[in-house]
Structure formats: C-alpha cells, structure tokens
Amino acid sequence: MSSGLNLLETQGLQAGYGSRRGPHVIIAGPLSIDIRPGELICLLGPNGSGKSTLLRTLAGLQPSLGGAIDIMGETGGMHRRPAQLAKKISLVLTDPIRNSNLTVYSLVALGRYPYTGWLGTLNEDDRRIIAWAMEMTGIASYSNRKIGTLSDGESQKVMLARALAQDTPLMMLDEPTAHLDLPSRIQIMQLLHKLARTTQKGILLSTHELDLALQAADELWLLQKGGRLDRGIPEELVINGTFETVFDKEGILFDKHTGTFHMHSGGLKKIGFSGNGVAAFWTKRALQREGFEVTDEAGGVCVEEGDKTVWVWESFSGEQRFTELSELLKALRNG
C-alpha cells in the first residue's frame, strides 16, 4: 500500500473505542490520510471531536476499529510490536510525569531505550543525540535538576527533548503547548517546523492553538464531530471557507483577512470603516470588540494617519474628529 514516499498512510481507518455493553463507538473515519517527510501537520477540531483518540490510534496506543495503517511499509503488525514501533514513532502526550526524582538528563536519556534496551547503557552516539535534543529544546542549562522542581512549561520541553532523543522518522504530539506561556508556545511551534524541515521528520500534533497552526503548519487536518476530516494547506482551507465552518460558534467570528478570531455577542451593528496602517488595524479590532460588524461601506469611521493619527466618525449628527481611540469608542457607546 505504501508509495515509498509517505511515512504513514491509512486506508479506510476508523478510530474510536470499544464498549463492553454495546457496539464499538466510531468517532472518526473512515479516513484515508498520509504523513510525508519534512512536513508539520496540525490536527485541529472542537472539543470532543476525537483528536486525541485519532492520534493515539495512529500511534498504535489503541487499536483501530477498521481499515489499515501502513507505517513505513509495514501494515497492522507494527501495532503488536511496541519495541519496533518505538523506532518509528516518538510520542509527547499530556500525561503527567510520574517519577519526579529523575533528573532532566535521565528522563531525556530514556528516549534512547529502543536502541539501548532497558539497561540504558549509553554509547558516544547516544550521548551526542541526547545533548542535541536538550540543546534544541533549550533545557541544557538545567540538565541536573529533578523533574519535580520543574514548572509545567519546563516539563513539557523535557518531554519534547525525550521524543527528539528517540530520533524517529515520525513524531506525534498531543497538545504540546498546553502549559506554556505565549513566547514558549511560539518557540515550540517554530522548533517543530524547523525540525520537520531540517531533519525530514513527519510531525503530527493535535492542538487548540488555531492562530499558531495557521502560521506554522504545512497542512491542517480539521476533524469535526461525526468523524469527518478535511485536510489541506492552511491558506486554501481559509480561502474556501472550510476553516471558518469547522470553528463557527455563536459569539465568535473568524476574520479571513487577518487570520484571527473575534468575539461578538450576536445581533451585530454594522459600521463602515476605512483606513490603512497599524492604527487602522487596531481600530478595527477595537470596533469588533465593541460589537460592530466592520464593513467597507462609505461613512462610519475613517482613520487618518499622518504626523498624528485622527479618528473621524461620520454619524447622523455630523462629522466628529478624535485624537484618541478611546474617545471615539466612548462616543460610539453613547451614540
């Protein structure tokens, strides 16, 4: 089944879970998908759509309910040989680290177990790979710290380093940025994108970081409740409206023009808007926060940028000019 170009392929895959008192529950599929070398794929979807279940099925942590999974030319049997599978796929899951007495270095070194065995005798090549994994994830400076002393964000980076030390063609990550602050989330996504390019690994991660996924992913997998999965490059999924449809909820608007989400309370009032530049961009954001649907119609608000920014509001009572955005917003609330 494998074309020789893909690291992983599925045919008619059905993912879900078994039930002792009734039939199996299928939450995704049938799916025919693939992971190629050198690509970062982000698996997105609403809560309860089955992202973690699909990822665990692809990784061999739970059996599929139908169809076939081909991993680098081997079908089916790979899921019954964990030691061999560990040389193909490395995982970063959201489960907490249970042994808090291990040092950071010791935990990262566990990534080499498919090659060293559980005795863990490291050779020079093993130590080189461990050092590289720790340097890539920025944790080398605290290699001797105990796991129990780390923050959630630091622990997540250690788990990523362990997966890198495993040095597999495929990496799969379940919410790898869940406990990180914004700068760290951006760094992790940048790192994963760089790793895919420089090492030709195929990297699949499930995430709720919609904005970062749009920027970093080579391909998006959009999983909806009911098992449907749409896939494609981020830009195409935005242009054709698929991305917007999957995450369409009352109170949320996705702006195709900026690739960002906006909050609204329903029953939007329309307001015309014109302007370019930084002040115009943030003015539009402020208007949307105030509950306006911003349109290109004439009238309404105009931003004039020069030596000093001026906001012009054309209302029924005439033109008003403001030198502070906050004053414009106050007038709109009272108008």
C-alpha positions as CSV (number, residue, x, y, z in Angstrom):
1,M,0.0,0.0,0.0
2,S,2.8,2.4,0.7
3,S,4.0,4.5,-2.2
4,G,7.5,4.7,-0.7
5,L,7.2,8.4,-0.3
6,N,4.9,8.5,2.8
7,L,6.0,7.8,6.3
8,L,2.4,6.8,7.3
9,E,-0.7,6.0,5.3
10,T,-4.2,4.9,6.2
11,Q,-6.9,3.3,4.1
12,G,-10.5,3.4,5.5
13,L,-9.2,4.0,9.0
14,Q,-11.9,4.1,11.7
15,A,-10.9,5.4,15.2
16,G,-12.9,5.1,18.3
17,Y,-13.3,2.9,21.4
18,G,-14.9,-0.3,22.4
19,S,-17.9,-0.8,24.6
20,R,-18.5,-3.8,26.8
21,R,-22.2,-3.3,26.8
22,G,-22.8,-2.4,23.2
23,P,-21.2,-1.9,19.8
24,H,-18.0,-0.1,19.2
25,V,-18.2,3.7,19.1
26,I,-16.6,5.2,16.0
27,I,-15.7,8.8,16.4
28,A,-13.5,9.4,13.3
29,G,-13.5,7.8,9.8
30,P,-13.3,6.2,7.5
31,L,-10.1,8.1,6.8
32,S,-7.5,7.8,4.1
33,I,-4.7,10.2,5.1
34,D,-0.9,10.3,5.0
35,I,2.1,11.9,6.6
36,R,5.0,12.8,4.4
37,P,8.7,13.5,5.3
38,G,9.6,17.1,6.1
39,E,6.0,18.3,6.9
40,L,4.4,19.7,10.1
41,I,0.7,18.7,10.3
42,C,-1.6,20.3,12.9
43,L,-4.7,18.3,13.9
44,L,-7.5,20.7,14.9
45,G,-11.1,20.4,15.9
46,P,-13.6,21.3,18.5
47,N,-13.5,19.7,22.0
48,G,-14.9,16.2,21.8
49,S,-14.3,15.7,18.1
50,G,-11.8,12.9,18.8
51,K,-8.4,14.4,18.1
52,S,-6.6,12.6,20.9
53,T,-8.3,9.3,20.0
54,L,-7.3,9.6,16.4
55,L,-3.7,10.5,17.3
56,R,-3.4,7.6,19.8
57,T,-4.8,5.2,17.1
58,L,-2.3,6.4,14.5
59,A,0.5,6.0,17.1
60,G,-0.5,2.4,18.0
61,L,-1.6,3.1,21.6
62,Q,-5.1,1.8,20.9
63,P,-6.4,-0.5,18.2
64,S,-8.3,0.8,15.1
65,L,-11.9,-0.2,14.7
66,G,-11.5,-0.7,10.9
67,G,-9.3,-0.1,8.0
68,A,-5.5,-0.3,7.8
69,I,-2.5,1.7,8.9
70,D,0.8,1.5,7.0
71,I,3.9,2.8,8.8
72,M,6.9,2.9,6.5
73,G,5.8,-0.2,4.6
74,E,4.6,-2.3,7.5
75,T,0.9,-2.8,8.0
76,G,-1.0,-3.9,11.0
77,G,1.7,-6.0,12.8
78,M,3.6,-2.9,13.8
79,H,1.0,-2.2,16.4
80,R,1.7,-5.6,18.1
81,R,5.5,-4.9,18.3
82,P,6.0,-1.9,20.6
83,A,9.8,-2.2,20.6
84,Q,9.9,-1.9,16.8
85,L,7.2,0.8,16.7
86,A,9.3,2.9,19.1
87,K,12.0,3.2,16.4
88,K,9.4,4.6,14.0
89,I,7.2,6.9,16.2
90,S,8.1,9.1,19.2
91,L,5.3,10.5,21.3
92,V,4.7,13.5,23.5
93,L,1.5,13.1,25.5
94,T,-0.3,15.3,28.0
95,D,0.0,12.7,30.8
96,P,1.9,14.0,33.8
97,I,5.5,12.8,34.5
98,R,5.2,10.3,37.3
99,N,8.7,9.9,38.6
100,S,9.7,13.3,40.0
101,N,13.0,12.0,41.4
102,L,14.6,11.6,37.9
103,T,16.9,14.3,36.7
104,V,16.2,16.1,33.5
105,Y,19.1,14.4,31.8
106,S,18.0,10.9,32.9
107,L,14.5,11.4,31.6
108,V,15.7,12.7,28.2
109,A,18.1,9.7,28.1
110,L,15.1,7.4,28.3
111,G,14.4,8.4,24.8
112,R,17.2,6.1,23.7
113,Y,15.7,3.0,25.2
114,P,14.7,1.5,21.8
115,Y,18.4,1.3,21.0
116,T,20.0,0.7,24.4
117,G,17.4,-1.6,26.0
118,W,16.1,-1.0,29.5
119,L,19.6,-1.4,31.0
120,G,20.2,2.0,29.4
121,T,23.9,1.7,28.6
122,L,24.7,4.8,26.5
123,N,27.4,5.0,23.9
124,E,29.0,8.1,22.5
125,D,26.4,8.4,19.7
126,D,23.6,8.1,22.3
127,R,25.1,10.9,24.4
128,R,25.6,13.1,21.3
129,I,21.9,12.7,20.4
130,I,20.8,13.5,23.9
131,A,22.9,16.6,24.1
132,W,21.5,17.7,20.7
133,A,17.9,17.1,21.8
134,M,18.4,19.2,25.0
135,E,20.1,22.0,23.2
136,M,17.3,22.1,20.6
137,T,14.7,22.5,23.2
138,G,16.6,24.9,25.4
139,I,16.8,22.7,28.5
140,A,20.6,22.0,28.6
141,S,21.1,24.6,31.4
142,Y,19.1,22.6,33.9
143,S,20.0,19.0,32.9
144,N,20.8,18.1,36.6
145,R,17.6,19.4,38.1
146,K,15.0,16.9,39.4
147,I,11.8,16.7,37.4
148,G,9.8,17.5,40.5
149,T,11.3,21.0,40.6
150,L,10.2,22.0,37.1
151,S,7.3,24.2,36.0
152,D,4.7,22.7,33.7
153,G,6.3,24.5,30.8
154,E,9.7,23.2,31.6
155,S,8.4,19.7,32.0
156,Q,6.8,19.9,28.6
157,K,10.1,20.9,27.0
158,V,11.8,17.9,28.7
159,M,9.2,15.6,27.2
160,L,9.8,17.0,23.8
161,A,13.5,16.6,24.2
162,R,13.0,12.9,25.2
163,A,11.0,12.4,22.0
164,L,13.8,14.1,20.0
165,A,16.3,11.8,21.6
166,Q,14.3,8.9,20.4
167,D,15.3,10.1,16.9
168,T,12.4,8.6,14.9
169,P,11.1,9.4,11.4
170,L,7.6,10.2,12.9
171,M,6.8,12.4,15.8
172,M,3.3,12.7,17.3
173,L,2.4,15.2,20.0
174,D,-0.8,15.7,21.9
175,E,-1.3,19.3,22.9
176,P,2.5,20.0,23.3
177,T,2.0,23.7,24.1
178,A,-0.9,23.3,26.6
179,H,1.0,24.5,29.7
180,L,3.3,27.1,28.1
181,D,3.2,30.9,28.0
182,L,2.8,32.6,24.7
183,P,6.5,33.1,23.9
184,S,7.2,29.5,24.7
185,R,4.3,28.3,22.6
186,I,5.6,30.3,19.7
187,Q,9.1,28.9,20.2
188,I,7.8,25.3,20.3
189,M,5.9,25.7,17.1
190,Q,8.9,27.3,15.4
191,L,11.1,24.5,16.7
192,L,8.8,21.8,15.4
193,H,8.5,23.5,12.0
194,K,12.3,23.8,11.8
195,L,12.8,20.1,12.8
196,A,10.4,19.0,10.1
197,R,12.4,20.9,7.5
198,T,15.9,20.2,8.7
199,T,15.5,16.5,9.7
200,Q,12.8,15.5,7.2
201,K,10.7,14.1,10.1
202,G,7.0,13.8,9.7
203,I,5.5,15.7,12.6
204,L,1.8,15.4,13.6
205,L,0.4,17.4,16.6
206,S,-3.0,18.0,18.0
207,T,-3.5,21.5,19.3
208,H,-6.0,24.2,20.2
209,E,-3.6,26.9,19.0
210,L,-5.6,27.9,16.0
211,D,-3.7,31.1,15.2
212,L,-0.2,29.4,15.5
213,A,-1.3,26.4,13.5
214,L,-2.4,28.7,10.7
215,Q,1.1,30.2,10.7
216,A,3.3,27.2,11.2
217,A,1.6,24.1,9.7
218,D,2.3,22.8,6.3
219,E,-1.0,21.0,6.4
220,L,-4.1,21.2,8.6
221,W,-6.3,18.3,9.5
222,L,-9.7,19.6,10.6
223,L,-11.7,17.0,12.5
224,Q,-15.3,17.6,13.1
225,K,-17.7,15.8,15.4
226,G,-19.2,13.0,13.4
227,G,-15.9,11.8,12.1
228,R,-15.4,14.0,9.0
229,L,-11.8,15.2,8.4
230,D,-10.9,17.9,5.9
231,R,-7.3,18.5,5.1
232,G,-5.2,20.9,3.1
233,I,-2.7,23.7,3.3
234,P,-3.9,26.4,5.8
235,E,-4.4,29.1,3.2
236,E,-6.7,27.0,1.0
237,L,-8.8,25.9,3.9
238,V,-9.3,29.6,4.9
239,I,-10.0,30.8,1.4
240,N,-12.6,28.1,0.6
241,G,-14.4,28.6,4.0
242,T,-13.7,25.2,5.5
243,F,-11.7,26.5,8.4
244,E,-14.4,29.1,9.3
245,T,-17.1,26.4,9.1
246,V,-15.4,24.0,11.5
247,F,-15.0,26.6,14.2
248,D,-18.2,28.5,13.6
249,K,-19.8,29.1,17.0
250,E,-22.2,31.7,18.3
251,G,-20.2,34.6,19.7
252,I,-17.1,34.0,17.6
253,L,-16.2,35.4,14.2
254,F,-13.2,34.3,12.1
255,D,-11.7,37.1,10.0
256,K,-10.3,35.8,6.8
257,H,-8.5,39.0,6.1
258,T,-6.3,38.8,9.2
259,G,-6.5,35.1,10.2
260,T,-7.8,36.0,13.6
261,F,-10.8,35.2,15.7
262,H,-13.0,38.0,17.2
263,M,-15.6,37.9,20.0
264,H,-19.1,39.2,19.5
265,S,-22.4,38.9,21.3
266,G,-24.7,38.4,18.4
267,G,-27.0,40.9,16.7
268,L,-24.1,42.9,15.4
269,K,-24.5,46.5,14.3
270,K,-22.8,47.3,11.0
271,I,-20.4,50.2,10.7
272,G,-18.5,51.4,7.7
273,F,-14.7,51.6,8.1
274,S,-11.8,52.9,6.0
275,G,-8.1,53.3,6.7
276,N,-4.7,51.6,6.3
277,G,-1.7,51.0,8.6
278,V,-1.2,50.0,12.2
279,A,-3.7,52.3,13.7
280,A,-6.4,51.2,11.3
281,F,-5.8,47.5,12.1
282,W,-6.1,48.0,15.8
283,T,-9.1,50.3,15.4
284,K,-10.9,47.6,13.5
285,R,-10.1,45.2,16.3
286,A,-11.5,47.7,18.9
287,L,-14.7,48.2,16.9
288,Q,-15.2,44.4,16.7
289,R,-14.7,44.1,20.4
290,E,-17.4,46.8,20.8
291,G,-19.9,44.6,19.0
292,F,-19.7,46.1,15.5
293,E,-19.5,44.2,12.2
294,V,-16.9,46.2,10.3
295,T,-17.7,46.7,6.6
296,D,-16.2,48.6,3.6
297,E,-19.2,50.8,3.2
298,A,-18.8,54.5,2.9
299,G,-19.3,56.6,6.1
300,G,-18.8,55.4,9.6
301,V,-15.3,55.5,10.9
302,C,-12.2,56.7,9.0
303,V,-8.6,56.6,10.3
304,E,-6.3,59.3,9.0
305,E,-2.7,58.6,9.7
306,G,-0.1,61.3,9.4
307,D,2.1,63.1,11.9
308,K,-0.7,62.5,14.3
309,T,-3.5,59.9,13.9
310,V,-7.0,61.2,13.8
311,W,-10.2,59.2,14.0
312,V,-13.2,60.6,12.1
313,W,-16.7,59.4,12.8
314,E,-19.5,60.4,10.3
315,S,-22.8,60.0,12.2
316,F,-26.3,61.2,11.6
317,S,-25.5,64.3,13.6
318,G,-22.4,65.2,11.5
319,E,-18.7,64.6,11.5
320,Q,-16.7,64.2,14.7
321,R,-12.9,64.1,15.0
322,F,-10.9,62.5,17.8
323,T,-7.2,62.3,18.6
324,E,-7.6,59.3,20.9
325,L,-9.1,56.0,20.0
326,S,-10.6,55.7,23.5
327,E,-12.6,58.9,22.9
328,L,-14.0,57.5,19.6
329,L,-15.2,54.4,21.4
330,K,-16.8,56.4,24.2
331,A,-18.7,58.4,21.6
332,L,-19.8,55.3,19.8
333,R,-21.2,53.8,23.0
334,N,-23.1,57.0,23.8
335,G,-24.3,57.5,20.2
